[in-house]
Amino acid sequence: MKPYRSLVVLLSMAVLGVLAAQWLTRQDPAALGRVIVRAGGHDYGASLPTAVLVLVLAWLLLALAWQTLRLPFRIWGRYRTRQSRARLLDGLRALQCGQWTRSERLLAGAGRDPRAGPAALAAAVRAAEGRGDEAAAQSWLAALEERDPALHAVLQGERLLERGRPVDAVNALDVAAAQPLPPRGLVLRVRALAAIGRAGEAYGLLGALRQQSALPPAELARLETELATQCLEEAADANLLAERWETLPKPLRAQSPVVAAYAARAAALRWHDAALRHLDHALDTRFDESLVDLYGRLPIGHVDSRRASVQRWLQAHPASPALLLALARLARQQGQWLQAQEFLHRAIAQGGGADAWEELGHGLAAAGDDALARRAYANALRVARGEAAEELPGRDLREKIYDLAVVEERDEFGMPRLPQP
């Protein structure tokens, strides 16, 4: 469109010049005024319109001469730009194909371009890394730092994070703190902060990630859950734990990993009532096997009330191995080993796996039955490796049938529920 626009402008100026010339020929020169220029002892006179027209024509001629003189340099500049872009494209293609030496050579040529240079230098760093030349990679990084500090900070942070140096990655990204980090830099900063145990700061950057669409929605939601869990696990005291819990969005506080992290940290800080209260609420709202397992494991006391809650949930989920295992653990804490043993056999029959066998081994060892305890521990190892467990002696057919039998589950309309896969 630029040549066409230039042609239209020139034609318009020619038409205006013709119209102006016709107008001047019809006017009285004396009435239009005169311009006299004295130079070198000579006087040069002309009417005012003629003088203006001469000046315009002189300016146009000078502009045309200047453009003509610049034309070879402009043609050469455009040629170099096209060559640089071609080298950049070929270098990037070679980089993707793993042709490290050829890619680095092409990208080095493209790096001299004012606009494409930073992208070419960043790709040259990766090409040098591909052929294992760290010195060359550092030299390209130094050149990139002069051309584009923000891109240099992002690339350096990514490299350091890949090498397991999150502290250095955070420091490298902080260099670009004077200007806003691009979305990629924010993602790297979040992951580096999480890696060095500063999940609270990383969680505070999620709003910027969401605003800039730095991650797909599903990945951003997964990252939010991970950071919320880590924030709670890193809480130094009960007050900080409560503050972080209250600042989390309500839907996030309903997720099982987040509730589990809060309960485990609260129990570790000897805030037993809070841990028990939130676990009870979460399991009443939505049943989850992992939370049930934590419910039975945590050393938070209140054994009688916890056992009553587990038995209530077991009525709604009679085939849950986690509930049976939790009941066994609570019964063993109450000194009721025979009941705990029955619950453990039922848990094993319902798919309790290695945890149920290990708990059975603990109980048998505490009861003094070392032979059966060793066999239970061996079964725990077999099941953990995906092998079949060996039956323990002493269980008759009636007891085995009882272990496998469960009450049929029905919905609110009385229809049987199908077993969940």
Residue pairs with C-beta under 8 A, 6 or more apart in sequence:
13 60
17 53
20 49
20 53
21 53
24 32
24 47
24 49
24 50
24 53
27 49
29 47
32 47
32 48
32 49
33 47
33 48
34 45
34 46
34 47
34 48
35 45
35 46
35 47
35 48
35 51
36 43
36 44
36 45
37 43
37 44
37 45
38 44
46 54
80 113
81 113
83 109
84 109
84 110
84 112
84 113
84 116
84 117
84 120
85 110
85 113
85 116
87 106
87 107
87 109
87 110
87 120
88 106
88 107
88 110
88 113
88 116
88 119
88 120
88 123
90 106
91 102
91 103
91 104
91 105
91 106
91 107
91 109
91 110
91 120
91 123
91 124
91 127
92 103
92 107
92 123
94 100
94 102
94 103
94 106
94 127
95 103
95 107
95 123
95 126
95 127
95 130
98 130
100 127
100 128
100 130
100 131
101 127
101 131
103 123
103 124
103 127
103 130
104 124
104 127
104 128
104 131
104 136
107 120
107 121
107 123
107 124
107 127
108 120
108 124
110 116
110 117
110 120
111 117
111 120
111 121
111 124
111 140
111 143
113 120
117 147
118 144
118 147
118 148
118 151
119 151
121 140
121 143
121 144
121 147
121 148
122 144
122 151
122 155
124 140
125 137
125 140
125 141
125 144
125 155
125 159
128 134
128 136
128 137
128 140
129 137
129 159
141 152
141 155
141 156
144 151
144 152
144 155
145 152
149 175
149 176
149 179
150 176
150 179
150 181
150 182
150 185
152 176
153 172
153 173
153 175
153 176
153 181
153 185
154 173
154 176
154 181
154 182
154 184
154 185
154 188
156 169
156 172
157 169
157 170
157 172
157 173
157 185
157 188
157 189
157 192
158 169
158 184
158 188
160 166
160 168
160 169
160 172
161 169
161 188
161 191
161 192
161 195
166 191
166 192
166 193
166 195
166 196
167 192
167 196
169 188
169 192
170 189
170 192
170 193
170 196
173 181
173 185
173 188
173 189
173 192
176 185
181 189
183 209
183 212
183 213
183 214
184 214
186 205
186 208
186 209
186 212
186 214
187 209
187 214
187 215
189 202
189 205
190 202
190 205
190 206
190 209
190 223
190 227
191 202
193 199
193 201
193 202
193 205
194 202
194 226
194 227
194 230
197 234
199 227
199 230
199 231
199 233
199 234
200 231
200 234
200 244
202 227
203 224
203 227
203 228
203 231
206 220
206 223
206 224
206 227
208 214
209 215
209 220
209 223
210 220
214 220
215 223
224 252
225 252
225 255
225 257
225 258
228 248
228 252
228 258
228 261
229 257
229 258
229 260
229 261
230 261
231 244
232 241
232 244
232 245
232 258
232 261
232 262
232 265
233 261
233 264
233 265
235 241
235 244
235 265
235 269
237 269
238 266
238 269
238 271
238 274
241 262
241 265
241 266
241 269
241 271
242 274
245 253
245 262
248 258
252 258
253 259
253 262
254 282
254 285
254 286
256 282
256 286
256 288
256 290
256 291
257 290
259 278
259 279
259 282
259 291
260 290
260 291
260 294
262 275
262 278
263 275
263 276
263 278
263 279
263 294
263 298
264 275
264 294
264 298
266 272
266 274
266 275
266 278
267 275
267 298
267 299
267 300
272 300
272 301
272 302
275 298
275 300
276 300
276 302
276 305
276 306
279 291
279 294
279 295
279 298
280 309
282 288
282 291
283 291
283 292
283 295
283 309
283 313
287 313
287 316
287 317
287 320
289 320
289 321
289 322
290 322
292 310
292 313
292 320
292 322
292 323
292 326
293 322
293 325
293 326
293 355
295 306
295 309
295 310
295 326
296 306
296 310
296 322
296 325
296 326
296 327
296 328
296 329
296 330
297 326
297 329
300 306
303 330
303 333
303 334
304 334
306 330
307 327
307 330
307 331
307 334
310 323
310 326
310 327
310 330
311 327
313 320
313 323
314 320
314 323
314 324
314 327
316 409
317 323
317 409
318 406
318 407
318 409
319 350
319 406
319 409
319 419
320 350
321 347
321 348
321 350
321 351
321 352
321 353
321 356
322 352
324 343
324 344
324 346
324 347
324 350
324 352
324 356
325 343
325 344
325 347
325 352
325 355
325 356
325 359
327 340
327 343
328 340
328 341
328 343
328 344
328 347
328 356
328 359
328 363
329 340
329 359
331 337
331 339
331 340
331 343
332 340
332 359
332 362
332 363
332 366
337 363
337 366
337 367
340 363
341 360
341 363
344 352
344 356
344 359
344 360
344 363
345 360
345 395
345 399
345 403
346 402
346 403
347 356
348 356
348 357
348 360
348 389
348 403
349 400
349 403
349 404
350 403
350 404
350 406
353 383
353 384
354 380
354 381
354 383
354 384
355 380
357 376
357 377
357 379
357 380
357 383
357 389
358 376
358 377
358 380
360 376
361 373
361 374
361 376
361 377
361 380
362 373
364 370
364 372
364 373
364 376
365 373
372 392
372 393
372 394
375 390
375 392
376 392
378 390
379 389
379 390
379 392
382 388
382 389
382 390
383 389
395 403
408 416
409 416
409 417
410 416
410 417
411 417
